[in-house]
């Protein structure tokens, strides 16, 4: 892997600045309506996602063949592993109880913009994305380790 440049460091600082900016400006929009808070948070997350995408594209250009193959392997099988893991996890009875409790928490939220079921569905999608990223990292590291 080649060395990082000043632009790579600046992109990391931009993500940190956006995260701090989001947190600081939360207090300014805290008294606003639900839509104001949602648009505020969404706009900062989209900006962070955009900067991190540029950062990852620049990082991928610095990879050698072995690291690039490991990233491809991790991306391919991390997707399958994450979906399979969350799907299998939902079949276990303790997870059913946990989901029922989370659903109860979502039902107590006083904002009526979404139902408890739709919040629970969104929570499941987010958990699937997190599981995919975890499995992607594990599979990429395992592939690199197996090629030593």
N, C-alpha and C positions, 0 to 999 in steps of 0.2 A: 504494500500500500504506500502510495506517495504521501509526502508531507502535506499538512494543512496550510492553507494560505490565509492572508488577512481577511479575505471575504468570507471564508468558512467560519472564522472566529466572530466576525461581525454578524453573521446569521444566527449564531448561538446567542449572542448578546441581544439581538432583535427579539428572539423568542422570550428571553427572560424579561426584556423591557415590556413586551406585550402582556405577559402574564402579570407583571407588577402593575401595569397600567389598568388591566382589567380589574384587579383586586382593589386598587385605589378608587377607581371610578364607580365601583359597586355602591359606595356610600352616597354618591351623587344621585344615582337612579333608584336607590332603595325605597324612596317614598312614592315612586311612580307606579303606574299600572303594571299589570302582569305583562302586557305586550311590550312596554318600554324595557322592562328588565330582560325579557326574552330576546328582544332584538339586540340589546346591548351585549348580552353574553354570546349570542350567536355570531355577531359581527367580530368580536374578539377571537372566538374559537376558529372562525373561518380564516382570519388573518394569521393566527398561529399555525393552522394547518397549511396554509399557502407557503409560509416561510419555511416550515419544516419539510414540505415537499421539495422546495428548491434546495434545501440543505441536503436532503437524501439523494437527490439527483447528482449534486456535486460530489457527494461521498461515493456514489456508485461509479463515477468516472475515474476515481482513484483506485478502484479495486483491481487486483490481478485476476488471472483466470480461475485460480482455485477459490478465491474468496467470492467471485461472481457466481461460480457453480454452487457454492454452499448457500448463497443467498437465494438462488433459484430453487434449490432443493427445499430449503426452509419455507419459502413462500408457497410452493406447491403443496407440500405435505402438512404445513401448519394450518392451512385452510381446512383440509380434510380432518386433521386431528382435533382442531378446535370445535368444529361442528359436531363431530362424533362424541367428543368428551361431554359437551353440554347436553347433547341429546341423551346420552347414557346416564348422565347425572340426574336428569329430570325423572328417570324411572325409579329412583331410590326413594323409599318412604320417608326418610328423614328430610330429604329435599322437598317433598310435598308439604311437610309441616312448615318448613322454612318459607316456602313460597306463599303458603296461606297466611303466615304472619306478616310477610312483606306486603301482601295484598291488603291485609287489615290496616297496616300503616298507611298505605296509599289511599284507602277509603276515608281515613280521618283527615286528609288534607282538605282544607276548606276551599281551595281553588277549583272551580267547577269547569275549567276549560277542557279537562280530560277526565275520563272515567278511570276508576281504579284498575279495570282490566287492561285498558290501553296503556296505562303507566307500567303495569306489570309486564306487558308485552314489550314495551320499550326497554325495560330493565333487562329482559331476557336477551334482546338483541345486543345491548351493550355488553352483557356478560359473555356472549358469544364472540364479539370482537376482541375482548380482552383475552379470552382463551386462545383465540387464533394467534394473537401476537405472542403470547407466551410459548405456544407450541412452535411457532415460526422460529423463535430464538433458540429453543431447545434443539429442533431438528437441524438448523444451520450449524450450531456448535457441535452437534454429534457428527455431522457430515465432515466438518473440518478435522475433528479428532480422529475419525476413522481413516483419513487420508494421510496421517502422519507416518 
